[in-house]
Amino acid sequence: MTGVQFVHVPYKGTAPSILDLVAGRVSVTSASAISTMPHVKTGKLRALAVSSARRSPSVPELPTVAEAGVPGFAVDQWYALFAPTGTPKDVIAKLYGEVSRTVANRDVRERLLAMGLDPVGMPPDEFAPYLRSETEKWGKLVRAAGIKAN
């Protein structure tokens, strides 16, 4: 979106990239709040912005990338539970209900926020189209950039 060129440094996971960032072997990375916030809190890393469309409730002082100067930029990181195809709808509903109740628990919610996670929750019938749109969006980017798996 900006035309900025970065050198891609492949890592076998987030932890090694964070270690190299803390050690000064790389100058910037994009990683989850849960991976970076402990280092931000100790002063070893400086957070520049959040990639989501809205500010994070766990670090409301951090601007979004869009607010920091890249209008329209929004990349959400999300976690989801998946079940095998054909799992009965009543089982899916029960799982969703239990997870929703757990995430709504004040203590759980506060702990997730303290780790830099913003527990939102999305019913299965809303998540399926969201997953399709994310797959389409990122698929276009992968094809346009000519990204290939090694």
ZALOZA-467787 format. One line per field, with one value per residue: residue number from 1; residue in three letters; x, y, z of N, C-alpha, C, O, CB in turn. Coordinates in pm, 1 decimal, always signed. Glycine has a CB too. Example, Ala and Ser with C-alpha at 12.3 -4.5 7.8 and 13.67 -1.06 7.14 Angstrom:
2
pos = c(1, 2)
code = c(ALA, SER)
nc1 = c(+1319.0, +1285.0)
nc2 = c(-569.0, -225.0)
nc3 = c(+780.0, +708.0)
cac1 = c(+1230.0, +1367.0)
cac2 = c(-450.0, -106.0)
cac3 = c(+780.0, +714.0)
cc1 = c(+1320.0, +1290.0)
cc2 = c(-330.0, +3.0)
cc3 = c(+780.0, +787.0)
oc1 = c(+1423.6, +1340.9)
oc2 = c(-331.9, +113.8)
oc3 = c(+846.5, +803.9)
cbc1 = c(+1130.8, +1408.4)
cbc2 = c(-447.3, -59.8)
cbc3 = c(+904.6, +572.5)
***
This chain:
150
pos = c(1, 2, 3, 4, 5, 6, 7, 8, 9, 10, 11, 12, 13, 14, 15, 16, 17, 18, 19, 20, 21, 22, 23, 24, 25, 26, 27, 28, 29, 30, 31, 32, 33, 34, 35, 36, 37, 38, 39, 40, 41, 42, 43, 44, 45, 46, 47, 48, 49, 50, 51, 52, 53, 54, 55, 56, 57, 58, 59, 60, 61, 62, 63, 64, 65, 66, 67, 68, 69, 70, 71, 72, 73, 74, 75, 76, 77, 78, 79, 80, 81, 82, 83, 84, 85, 86, 87, 88, 89, 90, 91, 92, 93, 94, 95, 96, 97, 98, 99, 100, 101, 102, 103, 104, 105, 106, 107, 108, 109, 110, 111, 112, 113, 114, 115, 116, 117, 118, 119, 120, 121, 122, 123, 124, 125, 126, 127, 128, 129, 130, 131, 132, 133, 134, 135, 136, 137, 138, 139, 140, 141, 142, 143, 144, 145, 146, 147, 148, 149, 150)
code = c(MET, THR, GLY, VAL, GLN, PHE, VAL, HIS, VAL, PRO, TYR, LYS, GLY, THR, ALA, PRO, SER, ILE, LEU, ASP, LEU, VAL, ALA, GLY, ARG, VAL, SER, VAL, THR, SER, ALA, SER, ALA, ILE, SER, THR, MET, PRO, HIS, VAL, LYS, THR, GLY, LYS, LEU, ARG, ALA, LEU, ALA, VAL, SER, SER, ALA, ARG, ARG, SER, PRO, SER, VAL, PRO, GLU, LEU, PRO, THR, VAL, ALA, GLU, ALA, GLY, VAL, PRO, GLY, PHE, ALA, VAL, ASP, GLN, TRP, TYR, ALA, LEU, PHE, ALA, PRO, THR, GLY, THR, PRO, LYS, ASP, VAL, ILE, ALA, LYS, LEU, TYR, GLY, GLU, VAL, SER, ARG, THR, VAL, ALA, ASN, ARG, ASP, VAL, ARG, GLU, ARG, LEU, LEU, ALA, MET, GLY, LEU, ASP, PRO, VAL, GLY, MET, PRO, PRO, ASP, GLU, PHE, ALA, PRO, TYR, LEU, ARG, SER, GLU, THR, GLU, LYS, TRP, GLY, LYS, LEU, VAL, ARG, ALA, ALA, GLY, ILE, LYS, ALA, ASN)
nc1 = c(+81.2, +208.8, +435.7, +676.4, +973.0, +1059.4, +1291.5, +1236.0, +1264.9, +1279.3, +1142.4, +1120.7, +875.2, +729.7, +871.5, +1162.5, +1191.4, +1121.4, +1322.2, +1547.0, +1475.3, +1474.5, +1745.3, +1853.5, +1918.4, +1739.3, +1533.5, +1261.8, +943.2, +639.5, +414.0, +214.5, +30.6, +32.5, +276.1, +458.4, +399.3, +494.2, +767.3, +748.2, +639.4, +854.8, +1029.7, +1207.8, +1126.3, +969.6, +647.2, +488.8, +246.7, -89.2, -218.6, -483.1, -817.8, -925.3, -830.2, -658.1, -811.0, -641.4, -409.9, -473.4, -346.4, -183.5, -163.9, -359.5, -233.1, -343.6, -415.8, -162.6, -64.1, -114.8, -369.9, -663.2, -538.8, -569.4, -532.1, -636.4, -566.2, -665.0, -806.3, -938.0, -1173.0, -1198.2, -1394.0, -1439.9, -1569.7, -1913.2, -1971.4, -2226.1, -2479.6, -2587.1, -2382.4, -2182.4, -2312.7, -2324.6, -2049.4, -1978.1, -2140.1, -2030.3, -1764.7, -1817.4, -1937.5, -1720.9, -1530.0, -1669.1, -1658.3, -1558.7, -1301.4, -1154.6, -1171.1, -1035.1, -778.7, -715.1, -717.1, -503.5, -295.0, -285.3, -477.3, -789.8, -1080.2, -1339.0, -1533.2, -1742.0, -2029.5, -2075.7, -2220.1, -2164.3, -1890.9, -1812.2, -1863.4, -1687.8, -1439.6, -1423.9, -1406.1, -1164.3, -988.2, -1016.1, -927.3, -655.9, -561.8, -568.7, -368.9, -143.5, -129.7, -96.6, +148.1, +308.3, +381.9, +525.2, +522.2, +798.5)
nc2 = c(-120.9, +114.9, +110.6, +66.1, -118.7, -425.8, -656.5, -989.4, -1206.7, -1530.2, -1715.6, -1985.3, -1966.4, -1735.0, -1676.2, -1696.6, -1474.4, -1261.3, -1279.4, -1212.1, -951.4, -823.3, -856.9, -692.8, -776.7, -770.7, -504.1, -450.0, -601.2, -776.9, -889.2, -1087.0, -940.0, -1090.6, -1216.1, -1007.1, -808.3, -868.2, -799.9, -536.3, -425.7, -454.6, -280.0, -359.2, -373.9, -151.5, -68.1, +19.7, +48.4, -82.0, -339.9, -378.0, -264.3, -105.4, +53.1, -129.1, -253.7, -325.5, -181.1, +107.0, +345.4, +309.7, +385.2, +288.6, +130.8, +257.9, +505.6, +593.2, +667.7, +515.4, +504.6, +304.7, +66.6, -245.3, -523.1, -798.8, -1013.6, -1334.4, -1597.9, -1925.5, -2190.6, -2507.5, -2770.4, -3109.9, -3159.5, -3221.7, -3242.8, -3258.0, -3002.7, -2935.3, -3002.0, -2824.7, -2586.8, -2615.3, -2619.4, -2360.9, -2208.5, -2271.5, -2178.6, -1908.2, -1833.1, -1872.5, -1687.9, -1456.4, -1440.4, -1241.6, -1252.1, -1416.2, -1265.4, -1030.1, -1136.1, -1219.1, -970.7, -849.9, -991.2, -887.0, -963.4, -930.4, -1030.9, -1121.4, -1289.9, -1478.7, -1594.0, -1923.4, -1913.5, -1659.4, -1661.3, -1836.8, -1699.6, -1487.1, -1616.8, -1712.1, -1464.7, -1365.1, -1561.8, -1521.6, -1252.6, -1265.7, -1459.7, -1331.2, -1139.7, -1304.8, -1428.7, -1199.7, -1103.9, -1310.0, -1508.7, -1804.3, -2131.4, -2274.9)
nc3 = c(+0.0, +45.8, -102.4, +11.2, +47.0, +186.0, +328.9, +321.5, +585.1, +647.4, +911.8, +1147.0, +1293.4, +1532.3, +1769.8, +1722.7, +1551.9, +1713.8, +1906.6, +1746.8, +1682.4, +1935.4, +1988.9, +1799.6, +1544.4, +1338.1, +1217.6, +1229.9, +1279.7, +1218.2, +1436.8, +1662.6, +1935.1, +2167.2, +2151.2, +2150.2, +2345.4, +2613.8, +2587.7, +2510.0, +2739.4, +2915.2, +2806.4, +2611.8, +2350.4, +2116.3, +2052.5, +1752.7, +1613.4, +1587.4, +1381.4, +1326.0, +1232.1, +1424.8, +1734.1, +1989.5, +2283.2, +2487.9, +2458.6, +2422.7, +2366.3, +2150.1, +1808.2, +1518.8, +1219.5, +1003.5, +1118.5, +1172.4, +931.0, +698.9, +527.4, +518.0, +572.3, +721.1, +908.7, +1057.5, +1328.0, +1409.0, +1601.6, +1588.2, +1647.5, +1503.1, +1365.5, +1257.6, +923.6, +890.8, +1157.1, +1396.2, +1406.8, +1655.4, +1828.1, +1746.5, +1814.7, +2092.7, +2159.4, +2070.7, +2241.2, +2495.2, +2468.0, +2419.9, +2663.2, +2832.3, +2733.9, +2785.8, +3057.6, +3324.6, +3454.4, +3278.8, +3044.8, +3123.9, +3164.0, +2904.4, +2772.0, +2906.8, +2799.4, +2552.0, +2376.4, +2210.5, +2296.5, +2097.7, +1960.0, +1746.8, +1598.4, +1452.6, +1203.8, +1115.2, +1106.7, +900.7, +643.8, +690.4, +706.6, +443.4, +307.5, +408.2, +313.4, +38.5, +15.4, +107.7, -62.7, -313.0, -271.4, -235.2, -487.5, -652.1, -563.6, -633.4, -457.1, -339.9, -196.2, -35.1)
cac1 = c(+0.0, +295.7, +548.8, +797.0, +1029.7, +1117.5, +1359.3, +1168.6, +1354.7, +1193.6, +1167.0, +1039.5, +788.7, +739.7, +971.3, +1295.5, +1190.7, +1119.6, +1458.5, +1634.1, +1436.0, +1526.0, +1891.3, +1894.8, +1961.2, +1641.8, +1489.7, +1116.7, +866.5, +495.5, +385.6, +97.4, +48.1, +63.5, +419.4, +542.4, +369.3, +584.3, +890.8, +713.4, +621.5, +986.1, +1108.0, +1301.0, +1072.0, +879.0, +533.9, +466.6, +105.0, -161.6, -256.5, -628.6, -889.9, -953.0, -730.7, -673.7, -846.3, -532.6, -310.9, -548.6, -259.8, -118.8, -250.2, -366.7, -145.3, -416.6, -401.3, -20.6, -28.0, -145.0, -515.8, -722.3, -467.7, -632.1, -503.4, -674.7, -520.1, -774.9, -792.7, -1068.1, -1185.8, -1253.6, -1439.6, -1446.6, -1689.1, -2014.5, -2000.6, -2365.9, -2500.8, -2609.0, -2250.3, -2119.9, -2381.2, -2281.7, -1911.2, -1980.2, -2198.7, -1934.3, -1653.6, -1870.5, -1952.4, -1587.0, -1469.3, -1745.1, -1624.5, -1479.6, -1161.7, -1092.9, -1161.5, -927.4, -650.0, -690.1, -681.8, -369.2, -199.0, -290.9, -582.2, -919.5, -1177.7, -1458.2, -1630.8, -1823.8, -2106.7, -2032.8, -2281.5, -2096.7, -1749.8, -1791.6, -1840.9, -1567.2, -1327.0, -1418.9, -1357.8, -1022.0, -917.8, -1016.3, -841.9, -514.9, -529.3, -538.9, -238.4, -42.5, -117.4, -43.2, +289.5, +381.7, +436.9, +523.6, +573.6, +927.0)
cac2 = c(+0.0, +232.4, +95.0, +39.7, -250.8, -493.0, -782.6, -1096.5, -1298.5, -1641.2, -1774.7, -2102.9, -1926.4, -1597.4, -1660.6, -1659.1, -1338.6, -1168.2, -1282.6, -1133.5, -811.0, -777.8, -855.1, -593.0, -837.3, -719.8, -374.7, -440.1, -722.6, -771.9, -1008.9, -1074.2, -872.5, -1189.3, -1245.2, -888.6, -720.3, -882.9, -727.3, -394.7, -385.7, -445.6, -176.9, -416.6, -342.6, -38.1, -91.7, +135.0, +59.4, -208.7, -357.7, -390.3, -145.2, -20.2, +42.2, -241.8, -210.8, -352.8, -74.0, +209.9, +457.7, +279.4, +411.7, +185.2, +161.5, +357.6, +634.4, +630.4, +719.9, +428.5, +495.0, +183.9, -54.0, -319.6, -666.2, -854.3, -1147.2, -1400.4, -1738.7, -1989.4, -2334.2, -2577.2, -2907.5, -3183.8, -3148.1, -3318.3, -3238.4, -3216.7, -2860.7, -2916.7, -3008.8, -2695.9, -2486.1, -2633.2, -2572.3, -2215.5, -2156.0, -2285.5, -2086.4, -1772.2, -1809.7, -1863.6, -1561.1, -1348.8, -1438.8, -1121.3, -1285.5, -1465.2, -1150.5, -943.6, -1201.9, -1212.3, -832.5, -825.4, -1053.9, -817.4, -1020.9, -864.0, -1137.7, -1072.0, -1397.6, -1468.9, -1717.3, -2002.1, -1871.5, -1536.3, -1688.9, -1902.4, -1600.3, -1410.4, -1700.9, -1708.7, -1333.7, -1358.3, -1649.5, -1453.1, -1133.2, -1302.0, -1533.7, -1230.8, -1082.2, -1407.5, -1442.9, -1076.3, -1092.3, -1426.2, -1582.5, -1950.5, -2207.8, -2340.1)
cac3 = c(+0.0, +52.5, -192.3, +89.9, +22.6, +301.3, +302.2, +393.8, +655.2, +690.7, +1043.6, +1181.0, +1403.0, +1579.6, +1876.3, +1673.3, +1495.3, +1826.6, +1963.6, +1659.2, +1695.3, +2064.4, +1978.8, +1702.1, +1416.4, +1241.7, +1269.0, +1245.1, +1249.6, +1242.6, +1516.3, +1749.1, +2063.4, +2270.1, +2139.0, +2164.8, +2458.5, +2729.1, +2559.2, +2509.3, +2879.9, +2980.4, +2739.6, +2513.9, +2218.2, +2110.6, +1963.0, +1666.4, +1578.1, +1575.8, +1241.4, +1312.0, +1187.4, +1541.2, +1840.2, +2080.8, +2418.9, +2581.7, +2440.7, +2348.9, +2328.7, +2022.2, +1692.5, +1415.4, +1106.5, +924.5, +1186.8, +1167.7, +800.3, +585.1, +524.9, +461.5, +616.1, +830.6, +909.8, +1186.8, +1363.2, +1477.6, +1637.3, +1573.0, +1670.1, +1388.1, +1390.0, +1130.8, +841.2, +929.1, +1300.5, +1411.9, +1439.2, +1798.9, +1891.6, +1714.9, +1896.3, +2232.5, +2167.9, +2059.1, +2364.4, +2605.1, +2443.8, +2438.2, +2807.4, +2890.8, +2693.4, +2848.7, +3199.9, +3350.4, +3483.0, +3154.5, +2954.5, +3171.9, +3139.0, +2760.0, +2740.8, +2960.6, +2707.6, +2424.4, +2292.4, +2218.9, +2274.7, +2029.8, +1941.8, +1626.8, +1579.7, +1335.7, +1077.6, +1072.6, +1084.0, +770.8, +537.6, +722.8, +666.4, +296.5, +262.5, +442.2, +220.1, -91.2, +25.4, +115.9, -184.7, -416.8, -241.1, -261.6, -633.0, -709.0, -525.9, -683.8, -342.5, -355.6, -82.4, -64.5)
cc1 = c(+85.2, +409.5, +679.9, +843.3, +1092.2, +1192.6, +1290.0, +1273.1, +1267.1, +1238.1, +1078.3, +955.7, +817.5, +853.1, +1110.3, +1300.0, +1192.3, +1258.1, +1554.4, +1601.0, +1491.8, +1678.3, +1943.0, +1942.9, +1863.2, +1584.9, +1340.1, +1055.2, +719.4, +461.6, +266.9, +131.2, +87.8, +212.6, +506.4, +520.6, +456.0, +714.9, +866.7, +703.0, +754.5, +1074.8, +1207.6, +1256.5, +983.4, +770.1, +508.8, +319.6, +42.8, -214.1, -406.7, -692.7, -922.2, -846.4, -761.5, -711.6, -734.8, -419.9, -375.4, -464.1, -188.9, -212.7, -262.2, -268.0, -211.9, -402.3, -257.2, +25.0, -52.7, -296.6, -563.9, -652.6, -542.4, -603.4, -536.4, -610.8, -632.4, -740.2, -930.7, -1059.4, -1249.5, -1293.2, -1446.3, -1577.5, -1787.9, -2043.8, -2144.1, -2379.2, -2522.1, -2477.2, -2176.0, -2181.3, -2337.6, -2138.3, -1905.1, -2033.8, -2100.8, -1816.8, -1699.1, -1884.3, -1815.8, -1522.7, -1541.8, -1717.0, -1527.9, -1331.6, -1088.0, -1070.8, -1046.7, -789.9, -615.0, -648.3, -541.5, -261.4, -198.7, -394.0, -712.8, -1026.8, -1309.6, -1564.9, -1717.9, -1898.2, -2063.5, -2093.5, -2226.8, -1950.7, -1724.6, -1774.3, -1716.7, -1443.5, -1311.9, -1361.6, -1209.6, -939.1, -907.5, -920.1, -694.7, -470.7, -493.7, -400.0, -126.0, -20.7, -54.1, +105.3, +373.6, +445.0, +418.1, +575.5, +703.7, +919.8)
cc2 = c(+126.9, +227.8, +70.0, -103.2, -303.8, -615.7, -888.0, -1188.6, -1412.4, -1697.5, -1896.2, -2070.1, -1784.4, -1579.1, -1626.2, -1518.0, -1234.5, -1163.1, -1199.5, -984.7, -752.2, -763.8, -752.0, -648.7, -805.4, -591.9, -360.2, -576.6, -692.8, -901.3, -981.6, -1002.7, -971.1, -1225.4, -1126.0, -808.9, -744.5, -804.2, -576.4, -345.7, -373.7, -340.2, -229.6, -391.2, -219.8, -70.9, +35.9, +157.8, -79.6, -218.3, -363.0, -257.8, -50.6, -44.0, -74.5, -190.8, -236.5, -249.7, +41.4, +329.8, +434.8, +311.5, +287.1, +224.5, +268.1, +496.7, +686.0, +672.7, +632.0, +408.0, +366.9, +55.6, -116.9, -467.6, -716.2, -989.7, -1211.1, -1545.7, -1800.1, -2136.1, -2393.9, -2717.8, -2978.8, -3156.8, -3256.3, -3323.2, -3188.1, -3071.7, -2838.7, -2922.5, -2876.7, -2586.5, -2494.9, -2583.4, -2419.5, -2152.5, -2160.1, -2189.2, -1942.9, -1738.5, -1793.2, -1729.6, -1441.7, -1338.2, -1323.5, -1151.5, -1332.0, -1349.3, -1058.6, -1004.9, -1197.6, -1071.1, -799.6, -886.0, -986.6, -872.5, -946.9, -967.9, -1083.6, -1180.0, -1373.2, -1600.3, -1790.5, -1954.9, -1737.5, -1563.6, -1749.7, -1799.9, -1513.9, -1487.7, -1702.0, -1575.4, -1315.5, -1442.5, -1582.9, -1333.9, -1170.8, -1384.6, -1439.8, -1171.0, -1180.2, -1422.5, -1319.4, -1060.2, -1207.6, -1508.8, -1731.1, -2015.8, -2274.4, -2487.4)
cc3 = c(+0.0, -46.8, -119.1, +62.5, +152.0, +252.8, +387.0, +455.4, +707.4, +825.3, +1060.8, +1303.5, +1448.3, +1680.3, +1824.2, +1614.0, +1606.5, +1891.6, +1879.5, +1666.2, +1824.9, +2058.7, +1878.1, +1569.2, +1303.6, +1302.5, +1287.7, +1217.6, +1272.9, +1313.6, +1606.8, +1879.1, +2172.2, +2267.9, +2176.1, +2292.6, +2582.0, +2710.4, +2553.5, +2653.9, +2954.1, +2915.8, +2637.3, +2370.7, +2228.5, +2008.7, +1883.5, +1636.4, +1584.3, +1433.7, +1219.6, +1270.9, +1303.9, +1647.7, +1932.5, +2219.3, +2520.3, +2571.8, +2361.9, +2306.4, +2195.5, +1907.0, +1605.3, +1306.0, +1019.5, +986.8, +1178.5, +1028.4, +680.4, +580.6, +456.7, +503.7, +732.4, +813.3, +1049.1, +1207.0, +1443.1, +1503.5, +1628.8, +1611.7, +1546.5, +1431.1, +1255.3, +1055.8, +883.7, +1077.9, +1316.5, +1459.8, +1587.9, +1876.5, +1869.1, +1802.5, +2042.6, +2250.4, +2164.1, +2187.2, +2481.0, +2588.4, +2467.0, +2585.3, +2874.1, +2859.6, +2756.2, +2998.6, +3226.4, +3372.9, +3356.8, +3059.5, +2995.7, +3146.4, +2990.5, +2719.1, +2789.4, +2871.8, +2570.4, +2329.0, +2315.3, +2191.0, +2218.9, +2021.0, +1820.7, +1610.8, +1452.0, +1203.5, +1027.9, +1038.2, +946.7, +658.6, +562.8, +678.1, +514.0, +247.0, +294.0, +345.1, +83.1, -89.7, +23.0, -4.5, -298.0, -395.6, -273.6, -411.7, -695.7, -680.2, -576.4, -572.6, -364.6, -229.0, -124.4, -31.0)
oc1 = c(+39.0, +473.3, +784.0, +762.7, +1168.7, +1160.8, +1285.8, +1359.3, +1189.6, +1356.3, +973.7, +964.4, +916.1, +923.2, +1172.4, +1401.8, +1257.8, +1306.1, +1634.9, +1690.7, +1549.7, +1734.4, +2063.3, +2001.9, +1899.7, +1587.9, +1295.2, +1109.5, +682.6, +478.2, +225.2, +245.0, +167.9, +269.1, +616.6, +614.6, +489.4, +767.3, +955.0, +751.7, +767.0, +1184.3, +1284.8, +1339.2, +929.6, +799.2, +507.6, +272.8, +112.7, -249.8, -453.0, -628.6, -943.7, -781.3, -877.1, -651.5, -733.7, -342.9, -336.3, -505.3, -139.5, -328.4, -184.0, -224.1, -145.0, -379.1, -233.3, +140.9, -15.6, -346.1, -512.4, -701.6, -574.8, -645.3, -471.0, -602.4, -688.1, -656.7, -1030.1, -952.4, -1344.0, -1233.3, -1457.1, -1682.0, -1748.5, -2130.8, -2180.7, -2300.7, -2480.8, -2462.2, -2114.3, -2109.4, -2316.3, -2109.2, -1835.6, -1978.4, -2089.4, -1774.6, -1626.5, -1847.7, -1798.7, -1467.2, -1480.9, -1749.2, -1426.7, -1245.5, -974.2, -963.6, -969.4, -695.5, -499.5, -555.0, -467.6, -148.5, -121.2, -398.2, -742.5, -1061.4, -1381.3, -1676.0, -1761.8, -1836.5, -2020.3, -2025.2, -2241.7, -1893.4, -1624.8, -1677.9, -1649.0, -1352.5, -1200.6, -1278.8, -1136.7, -832.8, -802.4, -841.1, -617.1, -354.1, -398.6, -323.5, -25.0, +93.2, +32.3, +179.8, +496.1, +549.3, +310.6, +663.3, +716.1, +1017.9)
oc2 = c(+233.4, +329.8, +54.3, -196.0, -233.8, -671.9, -877.4, -1241.8, -1393.2, -1723.1, -1908.2, -2138.4, -1722.6, -1477.9, -1533.8, -1449.6, -1131.0, -1055.5, -1124.1, -901.0, -643.6, -670.7, -726.7, -575.9, -812.4, -573.6, -267.2, -656.7, -595.7, -1009.9, -867.2, -1005.0, -938.4, -1261.2, -1143.3, -747.8, -647.9, -748.1, -498.0, -237.6, -292.3, -313.4, -151.7, -387.2, -188.3, -98.2, +145.8, +271.6, -180.8, -117.5, -353.5, -152.7, +69.0, -148.4, -112.8, -95.2, -175.7, -232.9, +69.4, +407.4, +529.6, +269.6, +192.9, +339.3, +357.7, +594.4, +806.7, +709.7, +669.2, +304.6, +326.7, -53.4, -49.7, -529.4, -679.4, -1070.4, -1149.5, -1606.0, -1734.0, -2197.0, -2337.7, -2776.1, -2914.3, -3134.3, -3370.0, -3398.6, -3086.7, -3024.6, -2736.2, -2855.6, -2823.2, -2503.4, -2392.7, -2512.5, -2357.1, -2054.0, -2063.6, -2125.4, -1864.1, -1629.1, -1708.9, -1664.9, -1336.7, -1236.5, -1310.0, -1084.0, -1292.3, -1336.4, -1014.3, -934.0, -1175.3, -1053.9, -728.9, -837.1, -1024.5, -832.8, -905.6, -991.5, -1009.4, -1161.5, -1261.0, -1706.8, -1727.6, -1956.2, -1705.3, -1497.8, -1716.7, -1811.1, -1472.5, -1430.1, -1693.8, -1573.0, -1256.4, -1399.8, -1587.5, -1316.2, -1114.7, -1379.4, -1465.3, -1154.0, -1142.2, -1428.3, -1331.5, -1008.6, -1205.1, -1571.2, -1777.5, -1961.3, -2324.0, -2559.6)
oc3 = c(-40.9, -73.2, -182.8, +55.8, +218.3, +147.9, +509.6, +385.5, +801.1, +848.1, +997.0, +1405.6, +1408.0, +1677.0, +1876.8, +1625.0, +1594.0, +1927.6, +1934.2, +1656.8, +1824.1, +2116.4, +1871.9, +1489.4, +1186.2, +1424.2, +1354.8, +1141.4, +1339.0, +1258.2, +1624.7, +1926.0, +2259.7, +2371.2, +2228.2, +2343.3, +2650.6, +2806.6, +2588.3, +2687.0, +3045.6, +2965.3, +2581.3, +2279.6, +2334.7, +1892.3, +1938.9, +1633.9, +1586.1, +1372.8, +1105.9, +1274.9, +1283.7, +1650.2, +1950.4, +2268.3, +2627.4, +2666.4, +2248.5, +2220.2, +2134.6, +1907.7, +1617.8, +1300.5, +968.0, +915.7, +1177.7, +1010.1, +569.1, +625.5, +352.4, +474.3, +830.3, +715.4, +1146.7, +1114.4, +1534.0, +1436.2, +1658.8, +1608.7, +1491.2, +1521.5, +1151.0, +1116.8, +909.6, +1121.6, +1257.1, +1542.0, +1642.0, +1978.8, +1961.2, +1857.9, +2107.7, +2346.8, +2244.3, +2235.9, +2556.7, +2684.9, +2527.8, +2628.3, +2962.2, +2948.3, +2777.1, +3060.1, +3157.7, +3316.6, +3331.7, +3000.3, +2910.7, +3111.5, +2954.3, +2640.7, +2720.9, +2869.3, +2482.7, +2212.6, +2427.3, +2075.3, +2286.0, +2070.7, +1795.4, +1609.8, +1355.4, +1101.0, +910.0, +951.5, +882.5, +582.8, +468.7, +618.4, +462.1, +155.9, +214.3, +300.1, +19.2, -182.5, -54.4, -43.7, -371.9, -490.5, -332.9, -458.0, -782.5, -763.5, -564.5, -592.1, -402.7, -162.1, -236.4, -48.8)
cbc1 = c(-92.1, +351.4, +562.0, +770.7, +1135.2, +1008.3, +1514.0, +1073.5, +1434.3, +1193.8, +1141.4, +1129.3, +804.2, +608.3, +978.9, +1341.0, +1067.1, +1011.7, +1510.0, +1622.3, +1281.8, +1485.0, +1941.3, +2001.4, +1974.9, +1527.2, +1536.1, +1057.1, +913.8, +411.5, +509.4, +38.9, -80.0, -22.4, +451.6, +520.5, +226.0, +616.2, +951.3, +579.6, +532.1, +1056.2, +1180.6, +1315.6, +992.6, +954.8, +405.7, +542.3, +86.4, -278.4, -194.7, -690.4, -1018.9, -1095.5, -723.7, -544.1, -972.3, -476.9, -182.6, -663.1, -156.9, -75.4, -195.3, -513.9, -113.9, -566.1, -444.2, +64.3, +109.4, -68.9, -574.5, -721.5, -321.2, -785.0, -353.3, -826.4, -384.1, -904.3, -730.1, -1119.3, -1270.0, -1152.0, -1579.8, -1431.7, -1654.4, -1973.5, -1898.0, -2436.5, -2620.2, -2705.9, -2167.4, -2137.1, -2533.6, -2292.4, -1827.2, -2065.2, -2323.4, -1882.8, -1598.6, -2006.0, -2030.0, -1498.4, -1470.2, -1893.6, -1562.1, -1535.1, -1154.6, -1180.9, -1294.1, -944.9, -653.4, -815.6, -782.8, -357.5, -230.6, -158.7, -599.8, -929.5, -1203.3, -1422.9, -1717.7, -1737.3, -2257.8, -2068.3, -2432.3, -2105.8, -1697.5, -1909.9, -1963.4, -1560.3, -1345.6, -1560.1, -1439.2, -998.8, -989.6, -1159.0, -873.6, -488.1, -645.8, -645.6, -231.4, -84.4, -254.5, -119.2, +302.4, +488.7, +369.5, +608.4, +469.5, +1041.8)
cbc2 = c(+0.1, +246.9, +216.7, +61.5, -245.6, -531.7, -774.4, -1175.8, -1225.9, -1752.4, -1671.9, -2228.8, -2021.7, -1554.5, -1786.9, -1758.7, -1317.7, -1209.8, -1427.9, -1182.8, -796.9, -875.6, -992.5, -510.9, -990.1, -826.6, -269.0, -331.8, -843.9, -753.8, -1051.8, -1211.4, -799.4, -1315.8, -1289.0, -799.9, -736.1, -1031.3, -775.8, -370.1, -486.1, -580.6, -97.7, -566.2, -462.8, +94.1, -134.8, +118.2, +123.0, -219.1, -482.7, -439.4, -186.1, -48.4, +171.6, -325.7, -281.7, -492.0, -127.7, +258.4, +482.3, +131.5, +529.7, +169.2, +32.9, +319.2, +621.6, +514.7, +753.1, +290.6, +616.2, +193.1, -21.1, -293.7, -696.8, -865.3, -1143.9, -1389.7, -1757.5, -1974.8, -2365.7, -2581.1, -2910.0, -3334.2, -3160.1, -3451.8, -3145.9, -3309.5, -2806.2, -3023.0, -3129.0, -2661.2, -2503.4, -2782.7, -2631.6, -2172.1, -2234.2, -2430.2, -2103.0, -1757.3, -1925.9, -1977.2, -1548.6, -1370.0, -1575.0, -1048.4, -1394.4, -1573.9, -1072.1, -915.7, -1347.8, -1255.7, -736.3, -882.0, -1202.5, -821.6, -1171.5, -743.6, -1212.8, -1021.8, -1412.2, -1436.8, -1685.7, -2146.7, -1862.0, -1428.9, -1781.4, -1995.5, -1510.5, -1379.7, -1844.5, -1731.2, -1221.5, -1405.9, -1785.9, -1406.0, -1054.7, -1378.9, -1622.6, -1118.6, -1041.2, -1542.7, -1468.5, -956.6, -1083.4, -1381.3, -1538.6, -1994.7, -2314.1, -2273.6)
cbc3 = c(+120.0, +190.3, -278.3, +242.8, -91.9, +405.2, +333.8, +300.2, +773.3, +585.6, +1157.0, +1207.2, +1519.2, +1641.8, +1957.7, +1568.9, +1404.7, +1930.8, +1973.6, +1514.9, +1691.5, +2176.9, +1940.4, +1760.0, +1431.4, +1209.9, +1178.8, +1149.6, +1337.3, +1108.5, +1599.7, +1779.2, +2103.0, +2250.6, +1997.6, +2050.0, +2496.2, +2752.3, +2427.4, +2432.0, +2951.7, +2976.3, +2841.0, +2536.7, +2160.2, +2073.2, +2042.9, +1537.8, +1436.1, +1680.7, +1188.0, +1443.3, +1116.4, +1598.9, +1920.1, +2087.3, +2463.7, +2557.1, +2366.4, +2433.3, +2437.3, +2016.4, +1609.4, +1358.1, +1022.9, +913.3, +1333.8, +1215.2, +801.9, +596.0, +454.1, +313.4, +656.6, +835.6, +871.0, +1198.6, +1444.6, +1396.1, +1780.4, +1428.9, +1798.5, +1270.2, +1463.1, +1156.6, +689.4, +884.1, +1378.3, +1509.9, +1362.3, +1851.9, +1835.1, +1563.5, +1885.8, +2274.8, +2053.4, +1938.6, +2399.9, +2613.2, +2300.1, +2368.6, +2873.4, +2839.9, +2540.5, +2825.5, +3244.6, +3470.6, +3591.0, +3087.3, +2952.6, +3320.6, +3188.5, +2681.2, +2802.9, +3102.0, +2692.0, +2359.9, +2321.3, +2118.8, +2405.4, +1890.2, +2065.4, +1500.5, +1574.2, +1356.8, +1094.0, +1182.4, +1191.2, +738.7, +524.1, +874.9, +719.4, +237.0, +327.9, +587.2, +208.6, -127.0, +153.6, +244.1, -225.8, -416.4, -94.2, -199.7, -695.9, -655.2, -376.4, -780.1, -209.7, -477.8, -33.0, +13.7)
***
